[in-house]
């Protein structure tokens, strides 16, 4: 248990919500990362988690754009404060962001779940009503059209793991999908998250992203979750 819940609440209110959250997750007693062969990481998993949260919170569309955001810290005081709150002494290379986000994706999911549990335990948010939704994220490089998939033709630089998905706001997007559950009310923070290819329906991920939540009475979602099986699952979970 982290002491000083009231202090943390004041910090989140007096500072930017984003900077407050970046500071807060530095107080979580994360497990020691498993040692790996080769050179040690220049940027710790905690720093990478903070960078990932910045990208999602500010809706930065790509790792290249995130790299540019950090470069602007030289002239922009707010960007500089964000970079400092992430624990960055220098701007990571774009290829480093690509490689680390991909390698740490499973670790990021578990850490976001841990953050959600902390927010609830410290009474920073009330989980009585939460919101679930997803957003499409474009893959890097060339899109892989269905006809090319069927013929097995791939342009150099195409992300062959991506898939096509459609939303009412973005239309058809080739890439991936971020599924997230967040709090509602005065402080909105992520409580749980998962990542899939863009073609995975929201309803197929609902059970997974809500499994770790505690103290929830109502879940608000759009028509993508309007499935009888999900109503029954929600009733079973109270």
mmCIF file of the C-alpha atoms, coordinates in Angstrom:
data_MODEL
# 
_entry.id   MODEL 
# 
loop_
_atom_site.group_PDB 
_atom_site.id 
_atom_site.type_symbol 
_atom_site.label_atom_id 
_atom_site.label_alt_id 
_atom_site.label_comp_id 
_atom_site.label_asym_id 
_atom_site.label_entity_id 
_atom_site.label_seq_id 
_atom_site.pdbx_PDB_ins_code 
_atom_site.Cartn_x 
_atom_site.Cartn_y 
_atom_site.Cartn_z 
_atom_site.occupancy 
_atom_site.B_iso_or_equiv 
_atom_site.pdbx_formal_charge 
_atom_site.auth_seq_id 
_atom_site.auth_comp_id 
_atom_site.auth_asym_id 
_atom_site.auth_atom_id 
_atom_site.pdbx_PDB_model_num 
ATOM 1   C CA . UNK A 1 1   ? 0.000   0.000   0.000   1.00 0.00 ? 1   UNK A CA 1 
ATOM 2   C CA . UNK A 1 2   ? 1.355   3.426   -0.941  1.00 0.00 ? 2   UNK A CA 1 
ATOM 3   C CA . UNK A 1 3   ? 0.930   5.928   1.874   1.00 0.00 ? 3   UNK A CA 1 
ATOM 4   C CA . UNK A 1 4   ? -0.365  9.431   1.337   1.00 0.00 ? 4   UNK A CA 1 
ATOM 5   C CA . UNK A 1 5   ? -3.413  8.917   -0.862  1.00 0.00 ? 5   UNK A CA 1 
ATOM 6   C CA . UNK A 1 6   ? -4.622  12.448  -0.120  1.00 0.00 ? 6   UNK A CA 1 
ATOM 7   C CA . UNK A 1 7   ? -1.241  13.871  -1.113  1.00 0.00 ? 7   UNK A CA 1 
ATOM 8   C CA . UNK A 1 8   ? -1.361  11.945  -4.393  1.00 0.00 ? 8   UNK A CA 1 
ATOM 9   C CA . UNK A 1 9   ? -4.864  13.237  -5.054  1.00 0.00 ? 9   UNK A CA 1 
ATOM 10  C CA . UNK A 1 10  ? -3.710  16.833  -4.515  1.00 0.00 ? 10  UNK A CA 1 
ATOM 11  C CA . UNK A 1 11  ? -0.730  16.229  -6.805  1.00 0.00 ? 11  UNK A CA 1 
ATOM 12  C CA . UNK A 1 12  ? -3.004  15.016  -9.597  1.00 0.00 ? 12  UNK A CA 1 
ATOM 13  C CA . UNK A 1 13  ? -5.273  18.029  -9.194  1.00 0.00 ? 13  UNK A CA 1 
ATOM 14  C CA . UNK A 1 14  ? -2.564  20.709  -8.870  1.00 0.00 ? 14  UNK A CA 1 
ATOM 15  C CA . UNK A 1 15  ? -0.393  19.347  -11.691 1.00 0.00 ? 15  UNK A CA 1 
ATOM 16  C CA . UNK A 1 16  ? -1.368  18.315  -15.177 1.00 0.00 ? 16  UNK A CA 1 
ATOM 17  C CA . UNK A 1 17  ? -3.320  15.051  -14.875 1.00 0.00 ? 17  UNK A CA 1 
ATOM 18  C CA . UNK A 1 18  ? -0.838  13.448  -17.262 1.00 0.00 ? 18  UNK A CA 1 
ATOM 19  C CA . UNK A 1 19  ? 2.227   14.574  -15.325 1.00 0.00 ? 19  UNK A CA 1 
ATOM 20  C CA . UNK A 1 20  ? 0.560   13.559  -12.070 1.00 0.00 ? 20  UNK A CA 1 
ATOM 21  C CA . UNK A 1 21  ? -0.052  10.035  -13.396 1.00 0.00 ? 21  UNK A CA 1 
ATOM 22  C CA . UNK A 1 22  ? 3.511   9.767   -14.723 1.00 0.00 ? 22  UNK A CA 1 
ATOM 23  C CA . UNK A 1 23  ? 4.786   10.692  -11.255 1.00 0.00 ? 23  UNK A CA 1 
ATOM 24  C CA . UNK A 1 24  ? 2.332   8.368   -9.523  1.00 0.00 ? 24  UNK A CA 1 
ATOM 25  C CA . UNK A 1 25  ? 3.345   5.248   -11.420 1.00 0.00 ? 25  UNK A CA 1 
ATOM 26  C CA . UNK A 1 26  ? 6.933   5.851   -10.338 1.00 0.00 ? 26  UNK A CA 1 
ATOM 27  C CA . UNK A 1 27  ? 5.796   5.145   -6.760  1.00 0.00 ? 27  UNK A CA 1 
ATOM 28  C CA . UNK A 1 28  ? 4.382   1.717   -7.603  1.00 0.00 ? 28  UNK A CA 1 
ATOM 29  C CA . UNK A 1 29  ? 6.612   -1.130  -6.316  1.00 0.00 ? 29  UNK A CA 1 
ATOM 30  C CA . UNK A 1 30  ? 7.050   -2.866  -9.684  1.00 0.00 ? 30  UNK A CA 1 
ATOM 31  C CA . UNK A 1 31  ? 8.645   -6.340  -9.713  1.00 0.00 ? 31  UNK A CA 1 
ATOM 32  C CA . UNK A 1 32  ? 12.313  -6.422  -10.666 1.00 0.00 ? 32  UNK A CA 1 
ATOM 33  C CA . UNK A 1 33  ? 12.657  -6.935  -14.445 1.00 0.00 ? 33  UNK A CA 1 
ATOM 34  C CA . UNK A 1 34  ? 14.016  -10.328 -15.514 1.00 0.00 ? 34  UNK A CA 1 
ATOM 35  C CA . UNK A 1 35  ? 17.647  -10.028 -16.568 1.00 0.00 ? 35  UNK A CA 1 
ATOM 36  C CA . UNK A 1 36  ? 18.207  -10.602 -20.263 1.00 0.00 ? 36  UNK A CA 1 
ATOM 37  C CA . UNK A 1 37  ? 21.231  -11.556 -22.281 1.00 0.00 ? 37  UNK A CA 1 
ATOM 38  C CA . UNK A 1 38  ? 23.167  -8.920  -24.176 1.00 0.00 ? 38  UNK A CA 1 
ATOM 39  C CA . UNK A 1 39  ? 23.519  -5.240  -23.404 1.00 0.00 ? 39  UNK A CA 1 
ATOM 40  C CA . UNK A 1 40  ? 21.327  -3.845  -20.624 1.00 0.00 ? 40  UNK A CA 1 
ATOM 41  C CA . UNK A 1 41  ? 18.430  -1.567  -21.592 1.00 0.00 ? 41  UNK A CA 1 
ATOM 42  C CA . UNK A 1 42  ? 19.265  2.127   -21.883 1.00 0.00 ? 42  UNK A CA 1 
ATOM 43  C CA . UNK A 1 43  ? 15.649  2.940   -20.953 1.00 0.00 ? 43  UNK A CA 1 
ATOM 44  C CA . UNK A 1 44  ? 13.974  0.955   -18.181 1.00 0.00 ? 44  UNK A CA 1 
ATOM 45  C CA . UNK A 1 45  ? 10.538  -0.703  -18.589 1.00 0.00 ? 45  UNK A CA 1 
ATOM 46  C CA . UNK A 1 46  ? 9.127   2.027   -16.314 1.00 0.00 ? 46  UNK A CA 1 
ATOM 47  C CA . UNK A 1 47  ? 10.401  4.769   -18.648 1.00 0.00 ? 47  UNK A CA 1 
ATOM 48  C CA . UNK A 1 48  ? 8.940   2.921   -21.653 1.00 0.00 ? 48  UNK A CA 1 
ATOM 49  C CA . UNK A 1 49  ? 5.599   2.579   -19.863 1.00 0.00 ? 49  UNK A CA 1 
ATOM 50  C CA . UNK A 1 50  ? 5.532   6.325   -19.231 1.00 0.00 ? 50  UNK A CA 1 
ATOM 51  C CA . UNK A 1 51  ? 6.364   7.053   -22.885 1.00 0.00 ? 51  UNK A CA 1 
ATOM 52  C CA . UNK A 1 52  ? 3.572   4.729   -23.988 1.00 0.00 ? 52  UNK A CA 1 
ATOM 53  C CA . UNK A 1 53  ? 1.076   6.460   -21.678 1.00 0.00 ? 53  UNK A CA 1 
ATOM 54  C CA . UNK A 1 54  ? 2.099   9.854   -23.115 1.00 0.00 ? 54  UNK A CA 1 
ATOM 55  C CA . UNK A 1 55  ? 1.440   8.610   -26.634 1.00 0.00 ? 55  UNK A CA 1 
ATOM 56  C CA . UNK A 1 56  ? -1.990  7.194   -25.750 1.00 0.00 ? 56  UNK A CA 1 
ATOM 57  C CA . UNK A 1 57  ? -3.052  10.124  -23.532 1.00 0.00 ? 57  UNK A CA 1 
ATOM 58  C CA . UNK A 1 58  ? -2.155  12.787  -26.106 1.00 0.00 ? 58  UNK A CA 1 
ATOM 59  C CA . UNK A 1 59  ? -3.436  10.648  -29.016 1.00 0.00 ? 59  UNK A CA 1 
ATOM 60  C CA . UNK A 1 60  ? -0.063  10.813  -30.756 1.00 0.00 ? 60  UNK A CA 1 
ATOM 61  C CA . UNK A 1 61  ? -0.592  8.740   -33.931 1.00 0.00 ? 61  UNK A CA 1 
ATOM 62  C CA . UNK A 1 62  ? 2.811   7.040   -34.287 1.00 0.00 ? 62  UNK A CA 1 
ATOM 63  C CA . UNK A 1 63  ? 6.145   6.400   -32.603 1.00 0.00 ? 63  UNK A CA 1 
ATOM 64  C CA . UNK A 1 64  ? 7.730   8.759   -35.124 1.00 0.00 ? 64  UNK A CA 1 
ATOM 65  C CA . UNK A 1 65  ? 5.350   11.523  -33.990 1.00 0.00 ? 65  UNK A CA 1 
ATOM 66  C CA . UNK A 1 66  ? 6.154   10.695  -30.337 1.00 0.00 ? 66  UNK A CA 1 
ATOM 67  C CA . UNK A 1 67  ? 9.858   11.058  -31.160 1.00 0.00 ? 67  UNK A CA 1 
ATOM 68  C CA . UNK A 1 68  ? 9.126   14.476  -32.707 1.00 0.00 ? 68  UNK A CA 1 
ATOM 69  C CA . UNK A 1 69  ? 7.068   15.461  -29.630 1.00 0.00 ? 69  UNK A CA 1 
ATOM 70  C CA . UNK A 1 70  ? 10.082  14.830  -27.386 1.00 0.00 ? 70  UNK A CA 1 
ATOM 71  C CA . UNK A 1 71  ? 12.393  16.716  -29.785 1.00 0.00 ? 71  UNK A CA 1 
ATOM 72  C CA . UNK A 1 72  ? 10.175  19.790  -29.332 1.00 0.00 ? 72  UNK A CA 1 
ATOM 73  C CA . UNK A 1 73  ? 11.040  19.807  -25.617 1.00 0.00 ? 73  UNK A CA 1 
ATOM 74  C CA . UNK A 1 74  ? 14.027  22.025  -26.510 1.00 0.00 ? 74  UNK A CA 1 
ATOM 75  C CA . UNK A 1 75  ? 11.673  24.926  -27.290 1.00 0.00 ? 75  UNK A CA 1 
ATOM 76  C CA . UNK A 1 76  ? 8.411   23.931  -25.569 1.00 0.00 ? 76  UNK A CA 1 
ATOM 77  C CA . UNK A 1 77  ? 8.336   24.032  -21.723 1.00 0.00 ? 77  UNK A CA 1 
ATOM 78  C CA . UNK A 1 78  ? 5.303   21.699  -21.491 1.00 0.00 ? 78  UNK A CA 1 
ATOM 79  C CA . UNK A 1 79  ? 6.965   19.065  -23.688 1.00 0.00 ? 79  UNK A CA 1 
ATOM 80  C CA . UNK A 1 80  ? 10.087  19.408  -21.566 1.00 0.00 ? 80  UNK A CA 1 
ATOM 81  C CA . UNK A 1 81  ? 8.089   18.794  -18.374 1.00 0.00 ? 81  UNK A CA 1 
ATOM 82  C CA . UNK A 1 82  ? 6.491   15.707  -19.920 1.00 0.00 ? 82  UNK A CA 1 
ATOM 83  C CA . UNK A 1 83  ? 9.883   14.383  -20.966 1.00 0.00 ? 83  UNK A CA 1 
ATOM 84  C CA . UNK A 1 84  ? 11.287  14.982  -17.479 1.00 0.00 ? 84  UNK A CA 1 
ATOM 85  C CA . UNK A 1 85  ? 8.272   13.269  -15.879 1.00 0.00 ? 85  UNK A CA 1 
ATOM 86  C CA . UNK A 1 86  ? 8.950   10.244  -18.120 1.00 0.00 ? 86  UNK A CA 1 
ATOM 87  C CA . UNK A 1 87  ? 12.466  10.027  -16.677 1.00 0.00 ? 87  UNK A CA 1 
ATOM 88  C CA . UNK A 1 88  ? 14.163  10.760  -20.002 1.00 0.00 ? 88  UNK A CA 1 
ATOM 89  C CA . UNK A 1 89  ? 17.568  12.429  -19.986 1.00 0.00 ? 89  UNK A CA 1 
ATOM 90  C CA . UNK A 1 90  ? 17.658  12.399  -23.780 1.00 0.00 ? 90  UNK A CA 1 
ATOM 91  C CA . UNK A 1 91  ? 15.265  11.723  -26.652 1.00 0.00 ? 91  UNK A CA 1 
ATOM 92  C CA . UNK A 1 92  ? 14.993  8.012   -27.580 1.00 0.00 ? 92  UNK A CA 1 
ATOM 93  C CA . UNK A 1 93  ? 15.569  7.095   -31.204 1.00 0.00 ? 93  UNK A CA 1 
ATOM 94  C CA . UNK A 1 94  ? 12.374  6.268   -33.147 1.00 0.00 ? 94  UNK A CA 1 
ATOM 95  C CA . UNK A 1 95  ? 13.659  2.741   -33.839 1.00 0.00 ? 95  UNK A CA 1 
ATOM 96  C CA . UNK A 1 96  ? 14.211  2.301   -30.108 1.00 0.00 ? 96  UNK A CA 1 
ATOM 97  C CA . UNK A 1 97  ? 10.572  3.221   -29.434 1.00 0.00 ? 97  UNK A CA 1 
ATOM 98  C CA . UNK A 1 98  ? 9.407   0.768   -32.126 1.00 0.00 ? 98  UNK A CA 1 
ATOM 99  C CA . UNK A 1 99  ? 11.521  -2.067  -30.790 1.00 0.00 ? 99  UNK A CA 1 
ATOM 100 C CA . UNK A 1 100 ? 10.809  -1.554  -27.089 1.00 0.00 ? 100 UNK A CA 1 
ATOM 101 C CA . UNK A 1 101 ? 7.040   -1.033  -27.429 1.00 0.00 ? 101 UNK A CA 1 
ATOM 102 C CA . UNK A 1 102 ? 6.809   -4.246  -29.430 1.00 0.00 ? 102 UNK A CA 1 
ATOM 103 C CA . UNK A 1 103 ? 9.047   -6.220  -27.048 1.00 0.00 ? 103 UNK A CA 1 
ATOM 104 C CA . UNK A 1 104 ? 7.338   -4.877  -23.906 1.00 0.00 ? 104 UNK A CA 1 
ATOM 105 C CA . UNK A 1 105 ? 3.708   -5.130  -25.124 1.00 0.00 ? 105 UNK A CA 1 
ATOM 106 C CA . UNK A 1 106 ? 2.724   -7.991  -22.787 1.00 0.00 ? 106 UNK A CA 1 
ATOM 107 C CA . UNK A 1 107 ? 4.533   -6.322  -19.885 1.00 0.00 ? 107 UNK A CA 1 
ATOM 108 C CA . UNK A 1 108 ? 2.731   -3.037  -20.615 1.00 0.00 ? 108 UNK A CA 1 
ATOM 109 C CA . UNK A 1 109 ? -0.674  -4.718  -20.351 1.00 0.00 ? 109 UNK A CA 1 
ATOM 110 C CA . UNK A 1 110 ? 0.086   -6.176  -16.926 1.00 0.00 ? 110 UNK A CA 1 
ATOM 111 C CA . UNK A 1 111 ? 1.494   -2.870  -15.713 1.00 0.00 ? 111 UNK A CA 1 
ATOM 112 C CA . UNK A 1 112 ? -1.568  -0.911  -16.819 1.00 0.00 ? 112 UNK A CA 1 
ATOM 113 C CA . UNK A 1 113 ? -3.720  -3.422  -14.906 1.00 0.00 ? 113 UNK A CA 1 
ATOM 114 C CA . UNK A 1 114 ? -1.508  -2.863  -11.846 1.00 0.00 ? 114 UNK A CA 1 
ATOM 115 C CA . UNK A 1 115 ? -1.937  0.897   -12.221 1.00 0.00 ? 115 UNK A CA 1 
ATOM 116 C CA . UNK A 1 116 ? -5.709  0.476   -12.320 1.00 0.00 ? 116 UNK A CA 1 
ATOM 117 C CA . UNK A 1 117 ? -5.666  -1.577  -9.133  1.00 0.00 ? 117 UNK A CA 1 
ATOM 118 C CA . UNK A 1 118 ? -3.551  1.105   -7.427  1.00 0.00 ? 118 UNK A CA 1 
ATOM 119 C CA . UNK A 1 119 ? -5.906  3.932   -8.450  1.00 0.00 ? 119 UNK A CA 1 
ATOM 120 C CA . UNK A 1 120 ? -8.825  2.025   -6.934  1.00 0.00 ? 120 UNK A CA 1 
ATOM 121 C CA . UNK A 1 121 ? -6.961  0.955   -3.782  1.00 0.00 ? 121 UNK A CA 1 
ATOM 122 C CA . UNK A 1 122 ? -5.753  4.475   -3.069  1.00 0.00 ? 122 UNK A CA 1 
ATOM 123 C CA . UNK A 1 123 ? -9.319  5.790   -3.606  1.00 0.00 ? 123 UNK A CA 1 
ATOM 124 C CA . UNK A 1 124 ? -8.117  8.175   -6.311  1.00 0.00 ? 124 UNK A CA 1 
ATOM 125 C CA . UNK A 1 125 ? -11.071 7.082   -8.433  1.00 0.00 ? 125 UNK A CA 1 
ATOM 126 C CA . UNK A 1 126 ? -14.457 5.480   -7.809  1.00 0.00 ? 126 UNK A CA 1 
ATOM 127 C CA . UNK A 1 127 ? -14.819 2.351   -9.993  1.00 0.00 ? 127 UNK A CA 1 
ATOM 128 C CA . UNK A 1 128 ? -18.607 2.152   -9.536  1.00 0.00 ? 128 UNK A CA 1 
ATOM 129 C CA . UNK A 1 129 ? -19.145 3.195   -13.194 1.00 0.00 ? 129 UNK A CA 1 
ATOM 130 C CA . UNK A 1 130 ? -16.422 2.574   -15.793 1.00 0.00 ? 130 UNK A CA 1 
ATOM 131 C CA . UNK A 1 131 ? -16.274 3.055   -19.556 1.00 0.00 ? 131 UNK A CA 1 
ATOM 132 C CA . UNK A 1 132 ? -14.989 0.568   -22.147 1.00 0.00 ? 132 UNK A CA 1 
ATOM 133 C CA . UNK A 1 133 ? -14.013 1.480   -25.714 1.00 0.00 ? 133 UNK A CA 1 
ATOM 134 C CA . UNK A 1 134 ? -11.425 0.875   -28.415 1.00 0.00 ? 134 UNK A CA 1 
ATOM 135 C CA . UNK A 1 135 ? -9.465  2.926   -30.927 1.00 0.00 ? 135 UNK A CA 1 
ATOM 136 C CA . UNK A 1 136 ? -7.812  1.948   -34.193 1.00 0.00 ? 136 UNK A CA 1 
ATOM 137 C CA . UNK A 1 137 ? -4.073  2.549   -34.597 1.00 0.00 ? 137 UNK A CA 1 
ATOM 138 C CA . UNK A 1 138 ? -2.467  2.694   -38.046 1.00 0.00 ? 138 UNK A CA 1 
ATOM 139 C CA . UNK A 1 139 ? 0.374   0.286   -38.790 1.00 0.00 ? 139 UNK A CA 1 
ATOM 140 C CA . UNK A 1 140 ? 3.702   1.670   -39.946 1.00 0.00 ? 140 UNK A CA 1 
ATOM 141 C CA . UNK A 1 141 ? 4.710   1.606   -43.601 1.00 0.00 ? 141 UNK A CA 1 
ATOM 142 C CA . UNK A 1 142 ? 2.594   0.472   -46.546 1.00 0.00 ? 142 UNK A CA 1 
ATOM 143 C CA . UNK A 1 143 ? -0.925  -0.825  -46.049 1.00 0.00 ? 143 UNK A CA 1 
ATOM 144 C CA . UNK A 1 144 ? -1.491  -4.454  -47.048 1.00 0.00 ? 144 UNK A CA 1 
ATOM 145 C CA . UNK A 1 145 ? -4.539  -4.608  -49.305 1.00 0.00 ? 145 UNK A CA 1 
ATOM 146 C CA . UNK A 1 146 ? -6.751  -7.703  -49.280 1.00 0.00 ? 146 UNK A CA 1 
ATOM 147 C CA . UNK A 1 147 ? -5.919  -8.578  -52.891 1.00 0.00 ? 147 UNK A CA 1 
ATOM 148 C CA . UNK A 1 148 ? -2.199  -8.443  -52.073 1.00 0.00 ? 148 UNK A CA 1 
ATOM 149 C CA . UNK A 1 149 ? -2.771  -10.621 -48.995 1.00 0.00 ? 149 UNK A CA 1 
ATOM 150 C CA . UNK A 1 150 ? -4.546  -13.246 -51.093 1.00 0.00 ? 150 UNK A CA 1 
ATOM 151 C CA . UNK A 1 151 ? -1.744  -13.245 -53.675 1.00 0.00 ? 151 UNK A CA 1 
ATOM 152 C CA . UNK A 1 152 ? 0.983   -13.259 -51.020 1.00 0.00 ? 152 UNK A CA 1 
ATOM 153 C CA . UNK A 1 153 ? 2.468   -10.030 -52.413 1.00 0.00 ? 153 UNK A CA 1 
ATOM 154 C CA . UNK A 1 154 ? 4.166   -7.803  -49.866 1.00 0.00 ? 154 UNK A CA 1 
ATOM 155 C CA . UNK A 1 155 ? 5.717   -4.356  -50.374 1.00 0.00 ? 155 UNK A CA 1 
ATOM 156 C CA . UNK A 1 156 ? 8.991   -3.727  -48.591 1.00 0.00 ? 156 UNK A CA 1 
ATOM 157 C CA . UNK A 1 157 ? 8.268   -2.095  -45.238 1.00 0.00 ? 157 UNK A CA 1 
ATOM 158 C CA . UNK A 1 158 ? 4.733   -3.516  -44.873 1.00 0.00 ? 158 UNK A CA 1 
ATOM 159 C CA . UNK A 1 159 ? 3.722   -4.634  -41.380 1.00 0.00 ? 159 UNK A CA 1 
ATOM 160 C CA . UNK A 1 160 ? 2.358   -8.088  -42.218 1.00 0.00 ? 160 UNK A CA 1 
ATOM 161 C CA . UNK A 1 161 ? 1.012   -8.565  -38.674 1.00 0.00 ? 161 UNK A CA 1 
ATOM 162 C CA . UNK A 1 162 ? -1.522  -5.746  -39.118 1.00 0.00 ? 162 UNK A CA 1 
ATOM 163 C CA . UNK A 1 163 ? -5.096  -6.307  -40.265 1.00 0.00 ? 163 UNK A CA 1 
ATOM 164 C CA . UNK A 1 164 ? -7.983  -4.178  -41.579 1.00 0.00 ? 164 UNK A CA 1 
ATOM 165 C CA . UNK A 1 165 ? -10.582 -2.793  -39.200 1.00 0.00 ? 165 UNK A CA 1 
ATOM 166 C CA . UNK A 1 166 ? -13.361 -0.225  -39.502 1.00 0.00 ? 166 UNK A CA 1 
ATOM 167 C CA . UNK A 1 167 ? -14.840 2.388   -37.196 1.00 0.00 ? 167 UNK A CA 1 
ATOM 168 C CA . UNK A 1 168 ? -17.561 4.977   -37.681 1.00 0.00 ? 168 UNK A CA 1 
ATOM 169 C CA . UNK A 1 169 ? -15.156 7.853   -37.083 1.00 0.00 ? 169 UNK A CA 1 
ATOM 170 C CA . UNK A 1 170 ? -11.988 6.668   -38.863 1.00 0.00 ? 170 UNK A CA 1 
ATOM 171 C CA . UNK A 1 171 ? -13.394 4.424   -41.578 1.00 0.00 ? 171 UNK A CA 1 
ATOM 172 C CA . UNK A 1 172 ? -11.139 1.571   -42.715 1.00 0.00 ? 172 UNK A CA 1 
ATOM 173 C CA . UNK A 1 173 ? -7.731  1.419   -40.999 1.00 0.00 ? 173 UNK A CA 1 
ATOM 174 C CA . UNK A 1 174 ? -4.926  -1.095  -41.508 1.00 0.00 ? 174 UNK A CA 1 
ATOM 175 C CA . UNK A 1 175 ? -3.163  -1.870  -38.250 1.00 0.00 ? 175 UNK A CA 1 
ATOM 176 C CA . UNK A 1 176 ? -4.097  -2.557  -34.670 1.00 0.00 ? 176 UNK A CA 1 
ATOM 177 C CA . UNK A 1 177 ? -6.638  -1.768  -31.991 1.00 0.00 ? 177 UNK A CA 1 
ATOM 178 C CA . UNK A 1 178 ? -6.224  -0.535  -28.439 1.00 0.00 ? 178 UNK A CA 1 
ATOM 179 C CA . UNK A 1 179 ? -8.987  -1.714  -26.102 1.00 0.00 ? 179 UNK A CA 1 
ATOM 180 C CA . UNK A 1 180 ? -9.213  0.185   -22.810 1.00 0.00 ? 180 UNK A CA 1 
ATOM 181 C CA . UNK A 1 181 ? -11.359 0.485   -19.705 1.00 0.00 ? 181 UNK A CA 1 
ATOM 182 C CA . UNK A 1 182 ? -11.246 3.840   -17.932 1.00 0.00 ? 182 UNK A CA 1 
ATOM 183 C CA . UNK A 1 183 ? -12.744 5.464   -14.883 1.00 0.00 ? 183 UNK A CA 1 
ATOM 184 C CA . UNK A 1 184 ? -15.486 8.077   -15.172 1.00 0.00 ? 184 UNK A CA 1 
ATOM 185 C CA . UNK A 1 185 ? -16.031 11.235  -13.142 1.00 0.00 ? 185 UNK A CA 1 
ATOM 186 C CA . UNK A 1 186 ? -13.626 14.032  -12.291 1.00 0.00 ? 186 UNK A CA 1 
ATOM 187 C CA . UNK A 1 187 ? -10.447 11.956  -12.799 1.00 0.00 ? 187 UNK A CA 1 
ATOM 188 C CA . UNK A 1 188 ? -10.354 9.742   -15.891 1.00 0.00 ? 188 UNK A CA 1 
ATOM 189 C CA . UNK A 1 189 ? -7.512  7.220   -15.930 1.00 0.00 ? 189 UNK A CA 1 
ATOM 190 C CA . UNK A 1 190 ? -6.920  3.853   -17.648 1.00 0.00 ? 190 UNK A CA 1 
ATOM 191 C CA . UNK A 1 191 ? -7.789  0.852   -15.487 1.00 0.00 ? 191 UNK A CA 1 
ATOM 192 C CA . UNK A 1 192 ? -7.163  -1.987  -17.934 1.00 0.00 ? 192 UNK A CA 1 
ATOM 193 C CA . UNK A 1 193 ? -6.018  -2.344  -21.550 1.00 0.00 ? 193 UNK A CA 1 
ATOM 194 C CA . UNK A 1 194 ? -5.288  -4.851  -24.278 1.00 0.00 ? 194 UNK A CA 1 
ATOM 195 C CA . UNK A 1 195 ? -3.972  -4.791  -27.836 1.00 0.00 ? 195 UNK A CA 1 
ATOM 196 C CA . UNK A 1 196 ? -5.183  -6.747  -30.860 1.00 0.00 ? 196 UNK A CA 1 
ATOM 197 C CA . UNK A 1 197 ? -5.138  -6.517  -34.622 1.00 0.00 ? 197 UNK A CA 1 
ATOM 198 C CA . UNK A 1 198 ? -7.697  -4.076  -36.032 1.00 0.00 ? 198 UNK A CA 1 
ATOM 199 C CA . UNK A 1 199 ? -10.081 -6.816  -37.219 1.00 0.00 ? 199 UNK A CA 1 
ATOM 200 C CA . UNK A 1 200 ? -10.869 -8.174  -33.724 1.00 0.00 ? 200 UNK A CA 1 
ATOM 201 C CA . UNK A 1 201 ? -14.407 -7.161  -32.622 1.00 0.00 ? 201 UNK A CA 1 
ATOM 202 C CA . UNK A 1 202 ? -14.702 -5.199  -29.374 1.00 0.00 ? 202 UNK A CA 1 
ATOM 203 C CA . UNK A 1 203 ? -17.091 -7.808  -27.990 1.00 0.00 ? 203 UNK A CA 1 
ATOM 204 C CA . UNK A 1 204 ? -14.380 -10.501 -28.171 1.00 0.00 ? 204 UNK A CA 1 
ATOM 205 C CA . UNK A 1 205 ? -12.075 -8.525  -25.852 1.00 0.00 ? 205 UNK A CA 1 
ATOM 206 C CA . UNK A 1 206 ? -14.648 -7.276  -23.330 1.00 0.00 ? 206 UNK A CA 1 
ATOM 207 C CA . UNK A 1 207 ? -14.293 -10.271 -21.017 1.00 0.00 ? 207 UNK A CA 1 
ATOM 208 C CA . UNK A 1 208 ? -10.510 -9.970  -20.922 1.00 0.00 ? 208 UNK A CA 1 
ATOM 209 C CA . UNK A 1 209 ? -10.237 -6.210  -20.272 1.00 0.00 ? 209 UNK A CA 1 
ATOM 210 C CA . UNK A 1 210 ? -12.877 -6.273  -17.525 1.00 0.00 ? 210 UNK A CA 1 
ATOM 211 C CA . UNK A 1 211 ? -11.650 -9.435  -15.767 1.00 0.00 ? 211 UNK A CA 1 
ATOM 212 C CA . UNK A 1 212 ? -9.227  -7.664  -13.396 1.00 0.00 ? 212 UNK A CA 1 
ATOM 213 C CA . UNK A 1 213 ? -11.639 -4.889  -12.331 1.00 0.00 ? 213 UNK A CA 1 
ATOM 214 C CA . UNK A 1 214 ? -12.929 -4.800  -8.760  1.00 0.00 ? 214 UNK A CA 1 
ATOM 215 C CA . UNK A 1 215 ? -15.756 -2.744  -7.236  1.00 0.00 ? 215 UNK A CA 1 
ATOM 216 C CA . UNK A 1 216 ? -17.451 -2.093  -10.593 1.00 0.00 ? 216 UNK A CA 1 
ATOM 217 C CA . UNK A 1 217 ? -21.248 -1.954  -10.753 1.00 0.00 ? 217 UNK A CA 1 
ATOM 218 C CA . UNK A 1 218 ? -21.873 -0.576  -14.248 1.00 0.00 ? 218 UNK A CA 1 
ATOM 219 C CA . UNK A 1 219 ? -19.872 -0.691  -17.496 1.00 0.00 ? 219 UNK A CA 1 
ATOM 220 C CA . UNK A 1 220 ? -20.701 1.849   -20.204 1.00 0.00 ? 220 UNK A CA 1 
ATOM 221 C CA . UNK A 1 221 ? -19.992 0.843   -23.803 1.00 0.00 ? 221 UNK A CA 1 
ATOM 222 C CA . UNK A 1 222 ? -21.191 1.587   -27.336 1.00 0.00 ? 222 UNK A CA 1 
ATOM 223 C CA . UNK A 1 223 ? -23.102 -0.703  -29.705 1.00 0.00 ? 223 UNK A CA 1 
ATOM 224 C CA . UNK A 1 224 ? -19.984 -2.797  -30.349 1.00 0.00 ? 224 UNK A CA 1 
ATOM 225 C CA . UNK A 1 225 ? -20.585 -4.386  -26.933 1.00 0.00 ? 225 UNK A CA 1 
ATOM 226 C CA . UNK A 1 226 ? -24.348 -4.865  -27.338 1.00 0.00 ? 226 UNK A CA 1 
ATOM 227 C CA . UNK A 1 227 ? -24.154 -8.677  -27.283 1.00 0.00 ? 227 UNK A CA 1 
ATOM 228 C CA . UNK A 1 228 ? -26.336 -10.999 -25.193 1.00 0.00 ? 228 UNK A CA 1 
ATOM 229 C CA . UNK A 1 229 ? -23.356 -13.055 -23.987 1.00 0.00 ? 229 UNK A CA 1 
ATOM 230 C CA . UNK A 1 230 ? -21.716 -9.932  -22.561 1.00 0.00 ? 230 UNK A CA 1 
ATOM 231 C CA . UNK A 1 231 ? -24.847 -8.994  -20.608 1.00 0.00 ? 231 UNK A CA 1 
ATOM 232 C CA . UNK A 1 232 ? -24.845 -12.468 -19.089 1.00 0.00 ? 232 UNK A CA 1 
ATOM 233 C CA . UNK A 1 233 ? -21.112 -12.292 -18.297 1.00 0.00 ? 233 UNK A CA 1 
ATOM 234 C CA . UNK A 1 234 ? -21.628 -8.894  -16.632 1.00 0.00 ? 234 UNK A CA 1 
ATOM 235 C CA . UNK A 1 235 ? -24.499 -10.250 -14.517 1.00 0.00 ? 235 UNK A CA 1 
ATOM 236 C CA . UNK A 1 236 ? -22.320 -13.133 -13.380 1.00 0.00 ? 236 UNK A CA 1 
ATOM 237 C CA . UNK A 1 237 ? -19.677 -10.646 -12.278 1.00 0.00 ? 237 UNK A CA 1 
ATOM 238 C CA . UNK A 1 238 ? -22.190 -8.527  -10.421 1.00 0.00 ? 238 UNK A CA 1 
# 
